[in-house]
Amino acid sequence: MRPKQVSRILKHMSKSHYLNNHCLIATHIIAEDAFFARTVIYIKEHSSLGAVGFIVNRPLFNIDVKGALPNLLIPMGMSEEELILFAGGPNSLEQSTVIYSADTVEEKTTLSCSPLFSHSDQALFHFDLSTHVFLIVAGYTLWKPGELEMELQNNLWLTTPFSKEMVFADSITSRRQHALSSLGFDPRHLRTDQGHA
């Protein structure tokens, strides 16, 4: 699809067609991109201006979270070893963001995202993290106007409405499985010629 065609589609799209509060699931077509292969991305913002999202299943086990964020207040009952930093995307890796939700969140509730910078993260603690499920990500994924639409046309991503399990499941590998299962796919049978939902 040509850029002018994408622009024309975006111009006539209603807000309901945007993918806010959805998850993207990488297909095998994107497997050659080591950063995005087998990823699940939570889309926080999507409009005619482009899109912003966070990868939720790419852990950075080699990063000491407390060392990177020394002012981080660990919720009661959680050990430092349980804190995992995730790679949210290739843009601004020096910037961290917390994605959080109340434990009682409904399936269709929009998640909140608060900036969390390595040199000043006090703003994160205006609320009690112990009452929320949360994920800390470094960096983010950014699409310019029309880019995500073109990638969807090229079958790089499947799309599905967000659910808590896709973002916060204790088993990191199961987040992708939850996302695929919501579309009726068996992860073992995902083919490269499948389009977006």
N, C-alpha and C positions, 0 to 999 in steps of 0.2 A: 504494500500500500504506500502511495506517495505521500510526502509530508502535507501537501495541499489537501489531499483527501482526508487525512487524519484531522487537520485543522477544521475542515468543513464539518466533520462528524462531531468534533468537540463543541463547535459553536451551537449545534442543535441538540446536544445532549442535555437532559434534565439532570439535576443534582442526584436523583435517585439512581442514575446509571453509574455514578462514580463508585469507587471501591473503598470508601472510608469504612473502617471497621470490618474489613475483610482480610483474609490471608491469601497470599500467593504461594503456590507449591511449584518448585522447579521441576520441569520435565527432563527427560533424558537428552533433549536437544541442547540443553545448557550444560551438559555434563563436562564439556571441555573447559569450562570456566571453573577453575578450582575453588574460587571464592564462593560461587553461588550454587555449585552442584549439590543437589539433594537438600536444598534449603527450604525453610518455611519463613515467609516474611509477613509480619503484621503491618498493614497499611494504615497509618495514622491520618494522613491527609492526602486527598486526591481531588483535583479540580482542573479547570482549564489551564492553570498555571503549572501543572505538573503533579508529581506525587512524592511523598516521603514515607519511608517505612523502615522497619527494624527486623533484621534476621533474629529469630528466636531459638534456633537450634544449632548455633555454631559456638560452642564453649571455648574459652581461652584458659585451659587448665594450667598453663604455664605462667599465668599472671597472678601475683599476690595482690588480692583485692585490697586488703588493709594497707599494704605498702603503697599501692597506687592511690588509694583514697584514705589517707591516715585519719581524717576526721569522721569517717563513717561510723555511725552508731549502730551496733549490731543488735537486732531485736532480741529480747529476752528469750532464752531457750534455743537460740541458734549459735552454733560455734563458727569460728572463723573459717574452718575447713568447709563448711556448708555454703559459704558465699562463693558464687561462681560469676565471673565476668564473661559476657557473651560479646561476640563481634557483631555489632548491629549493621555494619556495612562498611564499604571502603572509604567513605567520606568522613573527614574530621575525626579520626580515631583517637585524638587527644581529648575529645569531648565525650563525656558519659551521660547517659540518660537513664532514669528509672521509670519503668513501665509498671504500673500498679493498679490493683483493683481490690475492692472490698471482698471478703470471703463470700458474702451473700449476693454477689453480682449476678444479675440475670444474664442469660446467654447473649442477649442483644445489646447489652450495655456497652457503651464506648469506654475503652480503657483510657486512663489518664497517663500523660507522659510529662515528666518534669526534668528540665536540664540539670545535670549534675557534673560540675567541672572538677577536674583533678586538683586544681589549685584553690577551689572554694566551693565546698559542697554543703554548706550549712543550710541552704534553702530547702534541701530535701527533707529536713526534719521538722517542718511546720506541722506535720501530722505523725501519728504513731505507726511506724511500719509493722509493728507486731499485730496490728488489726487488719493488715492487707496481705495479699499474695503479691509478690513483686519480682521483677527481673531487672538486672542492671546490665546495660549494653554500652559498648564503646563504639562510637561512630554511628553512621546511619546510611541508608540507601536512598539515592535521589534520582528522580527521573525528570527530565526537562519536558516542557509541553509536548504532548503527542508521543513521547518515547515509550511509555508503558503501553499505550494503545497499539503501537507498532509491534512491540514484543508479544503482546497477546495475540495479534493477528498471525505472528510467526510461530505461535504455539510454544513459546518458551515457558509459559506459566499456565497452571490451572488456578482457578479462583474459587473460593468458598467463603461463606460468612464466618466470621470469627467465633470461636468457642474457647472457653477457659482452658480446655485440655490441650488445644493447639499451641498455646503460649506458655502455660504454667505447669504442665504435666511433670511430675517428679522425674519420670524417665525421659531424658532428653530425646532419645531415639524414637520414643512413641509419639512425639509431637507431630512428626511428619505422618506417621501411621494414622493418627486421629484425623488429620486434615484430609488424607486420601480416603479414609473410610467414610467421611461425611459426604463424599461424592460417589460412594459405592465402588471405589477402586480397591483392588488388592495391590499393595505396593510392589509385589513381585511381578505383577503383570502390566505395569505401567509402560506404555509404548510411546515412541517418539512422535507418532503421528496423531496423538490425541490433542484436541484443542482445548480452549478454555470453557469453563462452565458458565 
